[in-house]
Amino acid sequence: MFLAIDIGNTNIVVGVFSGGVLKTHWRIATRKRSTADEYGIVLKDLFRVAGLDAGEVSGAAMSCVVPSLESVLKLALTSYFGITPVVVGPGTKTGMPIRTENPREVGADRIVNAVAAFDIYRVAVIVVDFGTAVTFDYISPEGAYSGGAIAPGISISTDALFQRAAKLPRVDISKPASVVGRSTLESLRAGIFYGSVSMVDGIVERMKKEVGTKPKVVATGGMAALIADECKTIDYIDEFLTLKGLKLIYEVNS
């Protein structure tokens, strides 16, 4: 079995592959103060509950945008699974040219997504990742990572709104019945939801016009199913794109 771990600012997504197929996955909260032992025990318990033998894991790969947790999760895998993971970062072989001003500053998750998307579609592609931030990444028809855009994620935007506007209540992020809200709560939901939809469609349309190709557009990340389904520009939704990319990069480096 192969273990893929995507460490994000809000959640850590863990996937277990067997025979090239994603067998199961979990999403756990990112806790920056947790120790390697705590993460190791959590992962072992998840395997146990799923009826999987952790001893059968023969390889692992990680992407991480929380620097303080990179060594913690690496130690957890070494101590509790007996494996040293491939950690995606500067110098990691990906099989994809990175055509930006400073390739070393591009987030590991963005590169992993790009590798997976091009491997699947084999044409120009835009990846929209709905995470703590919403990232937009363009991969050329030749399969080169060519840059993108970063916008505040839905949770960041709503948290800022509630912190700055004292009289506005906190609401769950969901699709409203109407864009014309008839109460404060419905007005908030409409603005948050359709504002995000319009932002995505607007940036994707501008990227398409600028690059002059006809890229496929794939959405991934925790909010992808909710927001992307309403977007006119999204062609595909792949919740596990990052996990698939980690497996591909592991194979390149093993």
C-alpha positions as CSV (number, residue, x, y, z in Angstrom):
1,M,0.0,0.0,0.0
2,F,1.0,3.6,-0.6
3,L,0.2,6.5,1.8
4,A,-0.3,10.1,0.4
5,I,-0.5,13.0,2.8
6,D,-1.5,16.6,1.9
7,I,-0.8,18.9,4.8
8,G,-2.8,22.1,4.4
9,N,-3.4,25.1,6.7
10,T,-6.8,23.9,7.7
11,N,-7.0,20.2,7.1
12,I,-4.6,17.3,6.5
13,V,-5.9,14.9,3.8
14,V,-4.6,11.3,4.0
15,G,-5.1,8.8,1.2
16,V,-4.3,5.1,1.0
17,F,-3.7,3.5,-2.4
18,S,-3.7,-0.2,-3.1
19,G,-2.8,-1.5,-6.6
20,G,-3.0,2.0,-8.0
21,V,-6.5,2.6,-6.7
22,L,-7.4,5.0,-3.9
23,K,-8.7,2.6,-1.3
24,T,-9.8,5.0,1.4
25,H,-9.1,8.6,2.6
26,W,-9.5,10.7,5.7
27,R,-9.6,14.5,6.4
28,I,-8.3,15.5,9.8
29,A,-7.8,19.0,11.4
30,T,-4.4,20.6,11.1
31,R,-3.1,21.1,14.6
32,K,0.2,22.9,14.5
33,R,1.1,22.1,18.1
34,S,0.5,18.3,17.9
35,T,3.5,16.1,18.2
36,A,4.8,13.3,16.0
37,D,3.5,10.8,18.5
38,E,0.0,12.3,18.4
39,Y,-0.1,12.2,14.6
40,G,1.4,8.8,14.5
41,I,-1.3,7.4,16.9
42,V,-4.1,9.1,15.0
43,L,-2.9,7.6,11.7
44,K,-2.5,4.2,13.2
45,D,-6.0,4.4,14.7
46,L,-7.5,5.4,11.3
47,F,-5.9,2.3,9.8
48,R,-7.2,0.1,12.5
49,V,-10.8,1.5,12.3
50,A,-10.7,1.0,8.5
51,G,-9.5,-2.6,8.9
52,L,-6.2,-1.9,7.2
53,D,-2.8,-3.2,8.2
54,A,-0.4,-0.3,8.6
55,G,2.5,-2.8,8.3
56,E,1.6,-3.2,4.6
57,V,2.4,0.4,3.8
58,S,5.6,0.3,1.7
59,G,5.9,4.0,0.6
60,A,4.6,7.5,1.2
61,A,4.7,11.0,-0.1
62,M,3.8,14.3,1.5
63,S,3.1,17.9,0.4
64,C,3.1,20.5,3.1
65,V,2.3,24.2,3.2
66,V,2.8,24.4,7.0
67,P,6.6,24.3,7.5
68,S,6.5,23.5,11.2
69,L,4.6,20.3,10.5
70,E,6.8,18.9,7.8
71,S,9.3,17.4,10.1
72,V,6.6,16.3,12.6
73,L,4.7,14.2,10.1
74,K,7.9,12.9,8.6
75,L,8.9,11.7,12.1
76,A,5.4,10.2,12.7
77,L,5.7,8.1,9.5
78,T,9.3,7.0,10.3
79,S,8.4,6.1,13.9
80,Y,5.0,4.5,13.5
81,F,5.1,3.1,9.9
82,G,8.8,2.5,9.5
83,I,9.0,4.4,6.2
84,T,10.7,7.7,5.1
85,P,8.3,9.7,2.9
86,V,9.2,11.6,-0.2
87,V,8.5,15.2,0.7
88,V,7.6,17.4,-2.3
89,G,9.7,20.6,-2.3
90,P,12.6,22.4,-4.0
91,G,14.8,19.7,-5.7
92,T,12.1,17.0,-5.8
93,K,11.8,15.4,-9.2
94,T,8.3,16.0,-10.6
95,G,8.7,15.4,-14.3
96,M,7.2,18.9,-14.9
97,P,9.1,22.0,-16.0
98,I,8.2,25.0,-13.7
99,R,8.3,28.2,-15.8
100,T,8.0,30.9,-13.1
101,E,10.4,33.6,-12.0
102,N,11.3,31.7,-8.8
103,P,10.3,28.0,-9.1
104,R,11.4,27.4,-5.5
105,E,8.6,29.6,-4.1
106,V,5.7,27.8,-5.7
107,G,3.7,25.9,-3.1
108,A,4.2,22.1,-3.1
109,D,0.5,21.5,-3.3
110,R,0.2,23.6,-6.4
111,I,2.9,21.6,-8.2
112,V,1.4,18.3,-7.1
113,N,-2.0,19.3,-8.4
114,A,-0.5,20.4,-11.7
115,V,1.3,17.1,-12.2
116,A,-1.9,15.1,-11.6
117,A,-4.0,17.3,-13.8
118,F,-1.7,17.1,-16.8
119,D,-1.2,13.4,-16.3
120,I,-5.0,12.9,-16.5
121,Y,-6.0,15.3,-19.3
122,R,-2.8,15.7,-21.4
123,V,-3.9,19.1,-22.6
124,A,-3.7,22.7,-21.3
125,V,-5.4,22.8,-17.9
126,I,-6.3,25.2,-15.2
127,V,-6.5,23.8,-11.6
128,V,-8.7,25.6,-9.1
129,D,-8.0,24.4,-5.6
130,F,-10.5,25.4,-2.9
131,G,-8.5,25.4,0.2
132,T,-7.7,28.0,2.9
133,A,-6.7,30.1,-0.1
134,V,-8.2,29.5,-3.5
135,T,-5.4,28.9,-6.0
136,F,-5.6,29.0,-9.8
137,D,-2.8,27.3,-11.7
138,Y,-2.2,27.1,-15.4
139,I,-0.4,24.2,-17.1
140,S,0.6,24.7,-20.7
141,P,-0.3,22.3,-23.6
142,E,3.3,21.1,-23.4
143,G,2.9,20.2,-19.7
144,A,4.8,23.0,-18.1
145,Y,3.6,24.7,-14.9
146,S,3.3,28.4,-16.0
147,G,2.0,30.3,-12.9
148,G,-1.4,31.3,-11.6
149,A,-3.3,33.4,-9.1
150,I,-4.0,33.2,-5.4
151,A,-7.1,34.6,-3.7
152,P,-8.5,34.5,-0.2
153,G,-10.4,31.3,0.6
154,I,-14.1,31.3,1.6
155,S,-13.3,30.8,5.3
156,I,-10.7,33.5,5.4
157,S,-13.1,36.0,3.7
158,T,-16.0,35.1,6.0
159,D,-13.9,35.3,9.1
160,A,-12.7,38.7,8.2
161,L,-16.3,39.9,7.6
162,F,-17.5,38.7,11.0
163,Q,-14.5,40.1,12.8
164,R,-14.9,43.5,11.2
165,A,-18.7,43.8,11.2
166,A,-19.8,43.3,14.8
167,K,-23.5,43.1,14.1
168,L,-23.3,40.4,11.4
169,P,-23.8,36.8,12.7
170,R,-21.6,33.9,11.7
171,V,-23.4,31.6,9.2
172,D,-22.7,28.2,7.7
173,I,-21.3,28.2,4.2
174,S,-24.0,26.7,2.0
175,K,-25.9,27.4,-1.3
176,P,-28.7,29.8,-0.6
177,A,-32.2,29.5,-2.0
178,S,-31.9,32.8,-3.7
179,V,-29.3,35.4,-4.6
180,V,-31.8,38.0,-3.2
181,G,-31.7,37.2,0.5
182,R,-34.8,38.2,2.4
183,S,-33.1,38.1,5.8
184,T,-29.7,39.0,7.1
185,L,-28.6,35.3,7.3
186,E,-29.8,34.6,3.7
187,S,-28.2,37.8,2.5
188,L,-24.9,36.7,4.0
189,R,-25.1,33.2,2.5
190,A,-26.0,34.7,-0.9
191,G,-23.1,37.1,-0.8
192,I,-20.6,34.6,0.4
193,F,-21.6,31.8,-2.0
194,Y,-22.3,33.7,-5.2
195,G,-19.4,36.0,-4.6
196,S,-17.1,33.0,-4.5
197,V,-18.7,31.6,-7.7
198,S,-18.4,34.9,-9.5
199,M,-14.7,35.3,-8.4
200,V,-13.8,31.8,-9.7
201,D,-15.6,32.3,-13.1
202,G,-14.1,35.8,-13.5
203,I,-10.5,34.7,-12.8
204,V,-10.8,31.6,-15.0
205,E,-12.2,33.5,-17.9
206,R,-9.5,36.1,-17.7
207,M,-6.8,33.4,-17.5
208,K,-8.2,31.7,-20.6
209,K,-8.2,35.0,-22.5
210,E,-4.6,35.7,-21.5
211,V,-3.1,32.3,-22.2
212,G,-4.8,32.0,-25.6
213,T,-5.4,28.3,-25.3
214,K,-8.5,26.3,-24.5
215,P,-7.6,24.6,-21.2
216,K,-9.7,22.1,-19.4
217,V,-10.7,23.4,-15.9
218,V,-10.6,21.1,-12.9
219,A,-11.6,21.9,-9.4
220,T,-10.3,20.2,-6.2
221,G,-10.1,20.9,-2.5
222,G,-12.5,20.9,0.4
223,M,-15.0,23.4,-1.0
224,A,-14.8,22.2,-4.6
225,A,-18.1,20.1,-4.6
226,L,-20.1,23.0,-3.1
227,I,-18.8,26.0,-5.1
228,A,-17.5,24.5,-8.4
229,D,-20.8,22.8,-9.1
230,E,-22.4,26.3,-9.6
231,C,-19.5,27.7,-11.7
232,K,-19.9,27.9,-15.4
233,T,-16.2,27.6,-16.1
234,I,-15.4,24.4,-14.2
235,D,-15.3,21.2,-16.4
236,Y,-14.5,18.6,-13.8
237,I,-14.4,18.2,-10.0
238,D,-11.7,15.8,-8.6
239,E,-11.6,15.8,-4.8
240,F,-8.5,13.6,-4.8
241,L,-6.4,15.4,-7.4
242,T,-3.6,16.2,-4.8
243,L,-3.4,12.6,-3.5
244,K,-3.1,11.3,-7.1
245,G,-0.3,13.8,-7.8
246,L,1.6,12.7,-4.7
247,K,1.5,9.1,-5.9
248,L,2.8,10.1,-9.4
249,I,5.6,12.1,-7.9
250,Y,6.5,9.3,-5.5
251,E,6.8,7.0,-8.5
252,V,9.1,9.5,-10.3
253,N,11.4,9.5,-7.2
254,S,11.4,5.9,-6.3
